[in-house]
Amino acid sequence: MSDSEQASAPLPDVPGVERTYREVNGVELHTVSAGDPGDPLVVLLHGFPEFWYEWREYVGPLVEAGYRVLVPDQRGYNRSEKPDGLDAYSVDTLSADIVDLIETAGRESAHVVGHDWGAAVAWDLALRHPEAVDRLGIINVPHPTVFQRTLKSDLTQLRNSWYMFFFQLPLLPEWASSRNGFAFFVDVMESSSRPGTFGERDFERYRRAWSREDAVGSMINWYRALFRRLNEPPRERVDAPALVVWGENDEALIPRMAGESVRYCSDGRLERFPDATHWVPHEYPDRVVRLLLEHLDAGAQG
């Protein structure tokens, strides 16, 4: 079977786009790359339960604007390696992956943009390895200090985070998520996004990624390790210039955490989308990519 036949989704139609497997932090990450290798580097980090495909509409505009783009399947997802055990999915391990990924491009730092779990990794990277982040883009995930405080003090957020506690159970989450053609994942994505955000072709591609051996358990292990392998970053203040984008109709995360998160940034900016949901990168890709380019280009001009 050819590489393209094994793929969960076709590559974006961008000149020079390619798939590679990159050895980082003891695992192989399947990575989609595009753009001139000499251009400023942008790393795009997907969330749960997605894979590199989340960023397919962003690769072209970023390359056209003069950026080199790397989009990994993070460990445990799609075509990347899926190590055993919770230690392999601690957040400090996940951010160390991105440090090494940046080094595979011959760089010491990059612009880093993340959504959902990808944003959690991006926050941790900026706090634990500030030298690796030039400019930071965060979409619909709060600063870790804000989330921990809110989870303990706000009953609405505690209720909204029910799934995180469900994922702590052994085996049952894997069974429940995988049955009936991954209906659990599909239903969550459809019911919590604006109508028409995801189509059946999208879900065909997601199901292909979810069907890979050990994928569902590895994805869920990110949540298990969050509770059981938490290794606090050494600082709370983010020094990299940060753009926080927030869809305010997020069913999982209350919107006041967005503003509180920006207050932990030395140079932070918040852009709210009042009618968007947690899935704002899919719902408003043109607007989000314009904001990202404005943010990244400001660094080049500076």
PEBEL-V160397 format. One line per field, one symbol per residue. ss: DSSP state (H for helix, E for strand, L for the rest). phi: phi as a letter, one per 40 degrees, with the letter a starting at -180 (. if undefined). psi: psi as a letter, one per 20 degrees, with the letter a starting at -180 (. if undefined). Layout:
BEGIN
ss=???
phi=???
psi=???
END
This chain:
BEGIN
ss=LLHHHHLLLLLLLLLLLEEEEEEELLEEEEEEEELLLLLEEEEEELLLLLLHHHHHHHHHHHHHLLEEEEEELLLLLLLLLLLLLHHHHLHHHHHHHHHHHHHHLLLLLEEEEEELHHHHHHHHHHHHLHHHEEEEEEELLLLHHHHHHHHHHLHHHHHHLHHHHHLLLLLHHHHHHHHHHHHHHHHHHHHLLLLLLLLHHHHHHHHHHHLLLLHHHHHHHHHHHHHHLLLLLLLLLELLEEEEEEELLLLLLLLHHHHHHHLLELLEEEEEELLLLLLHHHHLHHHHHHHHHHHHHHHHHL
phi=.cccccccaccccbdgcabbbbcbfgbcbcbcbagcdccdcbbbbcbcbcadddbdcbcdccccchbcbbbcccdgbfcccbccgcdcbcccccccdcdccccccgbbaacbbabfdcccccdcdcccbdccbcbbbbbfacddccccccccbbcccdcccdcccdccccgdcccccccfggdccccccccbbcdgcbbccdcdccccccccdgcccccccdcccdcbbcbcccabccccdbbbbacccccbbcccccccccccbcbbbbbcbcbbbdcdcccbcccccccccccccccccc
psi=prghhiqhqqqqmppjqrprppopkjrpppppqrrpiirqpppporaplaahhhjhihgghgghikqpppnqorpiqdjrqmqqqhhijqhhgghhghghghhhjkrirrpppqqchhhgggggghhhmhiiofqpppolprqhggggghhhiohghgghkhhhhgiiqpgghgghhhqlkkhggggggghjrqpjgprhhghghghgghiqpjgghgghhghghhhikpopqirhpphppppopooikpihpqhihghhhhijphnqppoqnhjrahkhhhhlhggghggggggghhhhh.
END
